[in-house]
Amino acid sequence: MAYTHTNSKGQTYHLHYKDVVLQNGREQRIYYFAKQPRPGATLDDVPAGYVIMENERTGLPFCKKAK
């Protein structure tokens, strides 16, 4: 089951990941939230070392590395 987050406005988002190649050729995994779950790209839990935060103005959740 995909990890979901309900923001302060009551909207539900699903956590996804994507492996991207940067301009210098290095691969990096990015994490993002979307309203609809996408097969094969959802995560069951928050990645280790990350916390979920929310944009105060828009309510959009995002992953941030924990300090």
VOPAGU-2260 file (C-alpha; in pm, 1 decimal, decimal comma):
REM VOPAGU-2260
SITE   aa  ch    i         X         Y         Z
SITE  MET   A    0       0,0       0,0       0,0
SITE  ALA   A    1     137,2     338,6     -98,1
SITE  TYR   A    2     231,6     592,1     168,9
SITE  THR   A    3     -28,4     869,1     183,7
SITE  HIS   A    4     -23,2    1211,5     345,0
SITE  THR   A    5    -329,8    1425,1     410,6
SITE  ASN   A    6    -238,2    1792,6     415,3
SITE  SER   A    7    -388,4    2071,2     625,4
SITE  LYS   A    8    -646,5    2140,0     352,5
SITE  GLY   A    9    -773,9    1780,9     364,8
SITE  GLN   A   10    -624,1    1670,9      30,7
SITE  THR   A   11    -459,5    1327,6       9,7
SITE  TYR   A   12    -126,0    1278,1    -169,1
SITE  HIS   A   13      68,9     959,4    -248,6
SITE  LEU   A   14     449,1     933,1    -218,1
SITE  HIS   A   15     639,3     842,1    -538,0
SITE  TYR   A   16    1000,6     814,5    -649,2
SITE  LYS   A   17    1184,0     850,5    -977,7
SITE  ASP   A   18    1543,5     777,1   -1078,6
SITE  VAL   A   19    1677,5    1061,1   -1292,5
SITE  VAL   A   20    2008,5    1126,3   -1467,6
SITE  LEU   A   21    2156,8    1468,6   -1397,7
SITE  GLN   A   22    2337,9    1675,4   -1660,3
SITE  ASN   A   23    2675,8    1561,9   -1528,0
SITE  GLY   A   24    2572,2    1196,3   -1580,9
SITE  ARG   A   25    2517,1    1114,4   -1213,9
SITE  GLU   A   26    2202,9     921,8   -1122,9
SITE  GLN   A   27    1984,9    1045,9    -839,1
SITE  ARG   A   28    1655,8     931,1    -687,9
SITE  ILE   A   29    1395,2    1200,9    -632,6
SITE  TYR   A   30    1085,4    1176,3    -415,3
SITE  TYR   A   31     758,9    1356,6    -490,0
SITE  PHE   A   32     389,9    1353,7    -402,8
SITE  ALA   A   33      98,4    1321,2    -646,7
SITE  LYS   A   34    -276,6    1309,0    -597,3
SITE  GLN   A   35    -314,7     983,5    -793,0
SITE  PRO   A   36     -98,4     673,6    -728,0
SITE  ARG   A   37     111,2     561,9   -1025,3
SITE  PRO   A   38     176,8     188,3   -1058,1
SITE  GLY   A   39     537,2      83,9    -996,7
SITE  ALA   A   40     646,7     424,5    -868,5
SITE  THR   A   41     484,0     443,7    -525,5
SITE  LEU   A   42     662,4     392,3    -194,7
SITE  ASP   A   43     521,0     208,4     105,6
SITE  ASP   A   44     701,4     421,0     363,3
SITE  VAL   A   45     902,6     739,8     400,6
SITE  PRO   A   46    1266,5     682,5     294,9
SITE  ALA   A   47    1518,2     650,2     576,7
SITE  GLY   A   48    1669,7     984,8     670,8
SITE  TYR   A   49    1381,1    1190,4     529,6
SITE  VAL   A   50    1090,9    1375,2     690,7
SITE  ILE   A   51     764,8    1493,8     538,0
SITE  MET   A   52     705,4    1869,8     540,3
SITE  GLU   A   53     429,7    2081,6     392,0
SITE  ASN   A   54     442,0    2409,7     202,3
SITE  GLU   A   55     254,6    2654,5     424,9
SITE  ARG   A   56     105,0    2853,2     136,4
SITE  THR   A   57       1,0    2577,2    -105,0
SITE  GLY   A   58     -29,6    2278,3     128,7
SITE  LEU   A   59     179,3    2060,4    -105,1
SITE  PRO   A   60     380,6    1799,4      89,1
SITE  PHE   A   61     746,0    1725,6      12,1
SITE  CYS   A   62    1033,2    1511,4     141,1
SITE  LYS   A   63    1327,4    1677,2     309,4
SITE  LYS   A   64    1645,6    1520,7     444,9
SITE  ALA   A   65    1638,8    1505,8     822,9
SITE  LYS   A   66    1910,3    1689,3    1011,4
